[in-house]
Amino acid sequence: MLDFSQYHFVGVAGVGMSAVAQAVGFGGCAVTGSDRHCDQGVPVPVLDKLAKAGIRLFPQDGSGIADGAEAVVVSTAIESDNPDLIAAAERGLPVLHRSEVLAQLVANQTCVAVAGTSGKSTVTGMVGWILEQAGLDPCVVNGAPVTNWRNADCIGNARKGRGELWVIEADESDRSLLNYAPAYAVITNMSADHFGLEETVSLFKQFRSKVECQCIGALDAPTYLTGLAPEVTASSSCFSYEGVTFELPLPGLHNVEDALHAAKLCQCVGVSLQQSADALAVFGGIHRRLEVVGTAAGVSVFDDYGHNPAKIAAAWKAVVPFARRGIVIWRPHGYGPLRAMLDDLTEMFSQLCSPDDLLLLLPVYDAGGTANRSIDSGALAERLAGRGVPVLCVSSHDEAIAIASRESESGDAIIVMGARDPELPALARRIVTRRRRK
């Protein structure tokens, strides 16, 4: 049960914020939102879809606060000098983290939560899709759009259900997963990302202690991820578990693990493994998770959200071994993350990138604010070049498109990877268009 009748979301175009904003609207509350893309006049499809969902949009100048907002919702990315927060302080309005609002929505409901360093969005989408296909009509709040639910009018990262059963992605990056007390949960895996490994494990242990009924996954070193005898191709994967065969229209061993996590979690809720297998056979995947955006002149182009070593490696291993050559375009999503992951990124790219492949590094995505900009993409490129990795720094999307289009040949795979930058999906699609014109 929510405490207010009208909420204003700051940075509403963000994939996590937009999902919670839609969920608040599902509950009958009035929702407004602001985003810097409104200020810049940048056309972002997410904003159009939010408007179609009944969310009124404003620039980040405080005007949305004056439109009747009773509470303001932020993510960890919103800085204290944001004009909307200044306007909220002047009016004495409460400021809530998005996870606090989501926790209120799922309180006293049967909540199924998905946590882990990697795979959260995919497993959340899989669980929501399985439960929908099983007739349980769940509400879903995800960190990425499910392609089965995504269309011209719908983002696909939130689903309106009856309200008794909720499936949510629980994010560890800002410790907000500790705001939830789910009935059932899975912890997909654990690795150093936003925190060191020891701190990450401690955080997930705290989360597990809040789960009311059953928590499965990485903390218990699950034996159910062994002995699956998976088979993977460039476009699909399959495995057997407890006598049930799962066939997925998705490549990669990481999707095999995600599918089994989802099936086991749904089994806790009462859905049979066969029901899960039937649902996953027609699961279209997650937007920007190894999403095939097109094939042109024999070159396949993928769009992926990979932004840390584990996620980049999973996407690379799922695609490049089946291609003549891999051309990977990656954009670091922030200066702080690049600095923290510099050693791991150097090691990961050095191991994965063969002399025949090509890595193109875009400039760090700069969201403004007070970030320390002393480490940039050039620092990573210099390290990699010293290890013999074929790497180039590119100054813009246009340069990346030109080089990838020029260098690629039939049988190659191009993967565009990175978080935060809303134009990366368009970059991938522009490469397909450019290749078709050759």
N, C-alpha and C positions, 0 to 999 in steps of 0.2 A: 504494500500500500504506500503510495507516494504522499508526501506531506504538503505539496503545493499544487496549484491548478495550472500554472504557467511557468515554463522553464525556458531559459535562454542558453544556448550552447555556443561557446566561444571556440572557433576552429571547427565548425560543424562538418566541413568537407572531409576531415580525417576519417579513415575507414572505421576506427573504433568509435569515434564520436558520432558518426552518422548512424551507426547501428543502434547505439543507445538512444539517440534522439528519436529514431523511428519507433523503438520499443516504448518510449514514453508516450509518443503519439498514439500507439496502439491502445494504451490504457485510458485514453480519453482526455488527456491533458493537452493544453495548447502549447505549441513548441515554436520558438523562434531560433534563429541561428545567425552567426556572423562568421566570415572567413576572409582571410587576406586576399584570396582570389577574387572576391567581390570588390575589394578595394582596387585591385590591379586590372579589373575588367577582363580577366583571363577566362575564356569559356571552359568550364569544367563540367562534364556530363553529370557527375555526382550531384552538383548543385541543382541542375534542372530536374533530376529525379526526386530530390528532396522537396523541391517546390511542388511537384506533382503529388507528393505525399501529404501536402498541406502544411509544410514547414515554411514559415515566412522568413525571408533572408534579408540581412542587413550588412553594410560594411562594418568594419571594426572601428567605429568611431563613437561608440556609446549610444547610438540612436536605438539599437535594439533593446537596450536596457530600459529606455523610456517608454517602451511600447507595452507596458503592463507586466513585465517579468517579475516574478515573485522569488525566484532563485536562479542562480547562474551556475552553469556546469562547465568545468574545465578538464583538460587532460594535463599530464605532467609537463607537456611541451609548452604550455602557455606561461609566459613570463609575467611578473608582477606589474610591469609598467604598461601592460596592454590597456588601451583606452576603455574597453568594456569593463575591465576589472576596476579601473579608476572610477568609472561611472557607478558601478555596483557598490563600491565603498562609500561614495557620496550619498547613496540612497539607503545605505545600511542593509543591503540585501545579502543573504547567505550565499557563500561560494562553496560548491560541492564538487568533489572529484567525480568523474563519470562512474567509477567503480562503486562509489557510495550510492549513487542513484540506482545503478543496476542491482546492487545488494538489496535495496528497498523493494525493487520490482519482484525479486525472486524470493523474498522473505515469506515464509509460511506456504511456499509452493514446493513441489518436488523438483529440486534443481540438480541437473547433471552438468558437472564442470569438467573442462579439459584444460590441463596445465602441462607444462614441460618447456624445455628450451626451444625445441623445434617440433614442427608438425601440428601445433595447436589448431591452427585455422583449418587445416585439412581434416583432422580428426573431428573437430567440432562440426564441420560441414557434413562429413560422412555420418556422424551420429544423428544429426538433425534429419538428414535425408532418409536414413534407415527407419527412424521412428515415424516419420511422415508416411513412408510406404507401408509401415506396419499398422497404420490407422490410428496412431496415438496423438496426432495433431499437436506437435510441440510448438511452443514459442522458441525461437532461436535468435541469439545475439552472437554474431561471429566477427572475427577480426579480418575477414575477407569475404567477397561475394561467392556464393555457390552458383556455378554456371547453370544448373538446372532451374534456379530461381531468378536468374538475371535476365532482364529483357529491356526494351526501350524505355519502360516506365519504372522499372524496379531495380534498385542497386543489387539486391540479392544477398546482402549481408545480415538481414534481419527478416524473420518470418513471423507472422501473426498466427498464433494458435488459440486453442481454447483458454489457456492460461494456467491450467493445473500442472503442466509439465514444461520445464524450461531447460534449454541446453545453452550453455554459455562458454565462451573462451575466457579463461582466467589468466591474466597477464602477470608475469613475474618481474618484468623490467623495472617497474616502479613500486614493487611489493604490494600492488593493489589486490592481488589474489587473496591476500589475508582478510579482505573485507567480506569474503563469502564463506558460508557454512553449508556446502552442498550436501545432498543426500548421497550422491554417488560421484565419483571422480576418477580420472586417470591422469597419471603423470607420465607423459610419453617418453621422456628422456631427460638427461641432465648433462650440461656441459658449461664451461666458462663462456659467458657472453656479456651480459650486463654487469655480472659480478664474477669474482673468482669461483672456482669449483667448490671449495669448502663452504663459502657463504651461500652459494646456490643450493647445495644439498641441505644446508640448515634451513633455508627458506622453504623448500619443498616439504621438509619434515614438519615445519610449523603448519603448513597448509594441510598436510595429511591429518594432523591432529584435530582439525576443524571439520573433517568430513564425518557426517552423522552415521552413515550405513556402511559403505564399502569404498575403499580406494585401492586401485590396482595400478601396476606399472613399475616405473623405473626404480623406485625405492626398494622394491622387493626382489630385484633382479629376476624378473619373470621368466620362468622356463618356457612359457608358451610362445616365446619368440624364437625358439630353437626348433630344429627338425622340421621346418616347413617345406623344404625342398622347392623353393620358389623358382619359377621360370619367368624371365623378363625378355622383352623385345624392345624395339625402338618405340613402340606405341602401346604396349600392353604388359600385363603381368598376371601371374596366377600362382596359387598355392593351395595346399590342402591342410585342413585343421580339424581334428576330431571327426574325420570321415566326411567332411563337407568341403567341396571344391569351390574356391573363390576365383572368379575371373574378372579382372578389372580392365577397363579401357584406358588405363593409365600406366605409364612406364615407371621403372625405378624400384629398387629394393626398399627405398624409404616409403613408397606408397603401399608396399606389402605390409610393412610394420604398422603404418597408420591404419590400414584396413583392419588388421587383426586387433589393434587397440580399440577401434570403434566397435567391432563385432563383440568383443569381450565386454565392453562397457554396456552395450545394449543388452547383452545376455544378463547382466546384473539387474537391468530394469524389467526383464521378462520377455525379451524378444529372442527367438531361436536363432541359432547360427545359420540355418538355411534361409530364414527370412532376411537376415543381413546379407547373405551371399546374393540372393535374388535382387535386393535393392542396389548393392554395389555394382552389379553387372551393368546397370544403366546409370551409374553415377558419372556425371560429366566432368567432375573435378572442380577445382577452385580457381577463380580468376587470378591470373598472374602467378600461378603455381605450375610451372612448366606448361603454360598454355600455348598451344599451337596457333599462331596467328596467321600462318599461311605458308604455302610452298610455291616457289617461283623458279623456273628454269632448273629444277632439280635440287634447289637449296631449301631446306626447312628452317623456318624462323620461329623461335620460341620467346615467350615473355615470362620472366620469373621474378619473384620478389626477393630472391636470395640476397642477404646482406651481411651474414656472418659466415665464418669458415664452414661450419657444419652444413648450412643450407646451400651455400654455393657448391660445395663438394657433392652433395646429394644430387643436385640438378645436373652438374657436369657428368657424374658417373652414369646417370640415367640416359644421357643423350650422346655425348661425344664418342664413346666406344663404338657406337653403331654408325658413326659418320666417317666419311673420308678424312675430314678435318674439322676441328672445332674453332669457331671464331666467337669469342666471348667479349661482350661489351658490358663493363661493370661500372656503376657509379657508387662510390662510398656515400652513405646516407647522413654522415655528420663528421665533424672534425674530432669530437670526443671519441666516438666509436672507432674511427680509423686509428687514432693514437693507441687506444686500449688493445686493439686487435692486430696491430702492425706485425708483431712477431709471428702470430698464428697465421695471418694472411700470407705472409712471405713463405712460410713453410708449406701451406696448403697449395698455393698456386705453383710453387716450385715442384711439388710432387705430381700435380695433375697435368700441367701444361707441357706437352711434348714439343720438340723442335718444329713439328709441322703445324702446330696450333698457333693461334694469334690471340693475344689479350689486349683489348683496347680499354684504357682507363679514362673515364670522364672526370671532370673536376668534381671535388667534393660538393654535395648538395648543401647549399648555404641557406639556412632558414632564418638568418639574421640573428639578432640578439648579441649576447656577450661571449660567444664561443671563442676559445683559444685556437687561432688559425695558423699556428706555427708548423703544423704537420699537414701536408696536402698529398694529392695523388702522386705528385712527382717523387715524393720520398719513398713511396711504395714501389714505383717504377724503377727507381735507382737501385733499390735492394734486389728486385727481381732480375733486372738486367745483369747484375753482378753474379746471379745464380744461373745465367744462361737462358732465362725465360724470354721468349719472343714477345715483347710488350712495347706498346706505344701509348704515350699520353696524347689525348685528343682534346681540343679546346672547346668543342661544342657538339651538339647533337648532329648538326649538318656534316661536320667532319667525320664523325663516327659512321654515319650512313654512307658517305662517299667511299670511305676506306673499306667498309664491310662489303659494300656492293661490288667494288672493284676487285677485291681480293678473293671473293667467294666463287666457287665452281660447283658444278653438279655433283651431288653426293655430300656436300658440306652441310654442317648445321651451324646456325647463328643463334646464340642465346643472349638476349638483353636482360641484364639483371640489376636489381637495386631497389631500395625502398625510398619512400617519401616523395621522390620526384614524380609528379602526376603526369609528366609528359613522356615517361619511358614507354608505356604501352603504345603511344602514337609513334615513337621512334621505331619500334619493332615493325609496326604496320607500314611505315614509310619505306623501310628496307624492302619489304615484299613488293610494294609498288615500284620502287626503283629497279629491282631485279626484273620485274615483268616488262619493263620498258627497254631492257638491254637487247 
